[in-house]
């Protein structure tokens, strides 16, 4: 009796599985995945243990208190201001960086001549390698003074929005400046990933659209952007992860204060990472436990953000697959 196609496939699969190299590779891959889960669990366990030690001695509500004084008697510390500053600065950064990154990626992949596209892509790659402290020094020395004029202009014409109502005449060391700096920092990451996704768009789809008389923008809108949507989401989440956890650049630029204000042009606010970097060396053992407790909250926020991104990508079939 003739051998059927499923039998042939099973036979080939069995032969492949019996090869030493395949067994070794399979074991290494499985071990790598398990090791990653163990490391994540160890980090979560360590943070949780130290956080419980600190929160159990906190005399106020850890999630709603607007003060950070774990060395006090009794200890008083909370993350309300830190959570607000982290979320606001990251939202500003994403609102600026994502549209610009998509535009740069489209220009490099579909508009720029080859002689210009390669050097431009190389420059973007180099920007991704610049250390955070360099961005922070540039932001403090160059960006902050030059944003004073923009702050005054926004206050003059858009103070009616409440958000851009500037009540303090101090320098532009505020969450708005931090958001712009973070946008510049995450721009290369989002651009690089998005560009590579756009370059993987099926050429046959683009050529078919052009053959039907579509303009270049219509080809991008109908073929490239739908194909790269999951890649854009993934790239944005990578950038958001850096924005949420950025430390040195924010610490150099921001003038923190434990006040929550809807006026993003006024100095104040703070972020989880900036607060940990600023207070860790001077803190006692209990103070470090308190900082670790705030780090646990940042860890949870990062996990939730990445989980939400995976859910968005996976909830529709056209988002999933090789590009997800």
C-alpha angles and dihedrals in degrees: 000000000000118000112248125227095251090053091052091050092049090048092051091047091051092049091048092049091050094058114104093226092054092048091050093047092047091050093047092049093049091045092051091053092048091047091053091052091048091051092049091048091048092051092048091047094050093047092046094050095050092042093054090052090055101039092049089064096042110116093205139041108294094209101046106032118114096205138077113203110128090160092062126104102267100021114246122188139138142168102226094107093040093051091048094050094045094050096043096048091046093049091051090049093050093046090056102034104044099059092042092047092051090050093050092046092051092047093051095043102039113011112033120084114252092250090057099035096061097051091044092051089049091053091050089051090052092052089057089058097054110114118247094241090059090055089048094052091046090049094049096044102035112012100047096054093044093050093059090085093049090049091053091047092051090047092050098049105023105033087111088074089067089220092078095039104123112203096168123067094204126118121294095266093133141116091272091060090044089052092052092048092049090049090056090048097050095039095087092049095052092041095052096050094042092049092053091049092050091050089057093058110124108267091207090062092050093046091048091053091049090049089055090055101261119155121238092260091049089052090052093045095047102034115016103040096046090049093048098043095102090046091052090052092048092047091048091052091051089053092045090052091058092045092052094049102036111131121166100040091051093044091054097047106034126080098208127208129166095246129110113219132167088215100094092185093064120088113256145076125087142214133235096247094043092050092050092049093047098047107029099088095048096042124101122228094278091045090054090051088054091051090049088053089056088047089055090057091051089048090053093047091052092050091049092050093050091044090052090050092052090048091051091049095045100043092078124046095223090060094054130073132062095343095050 
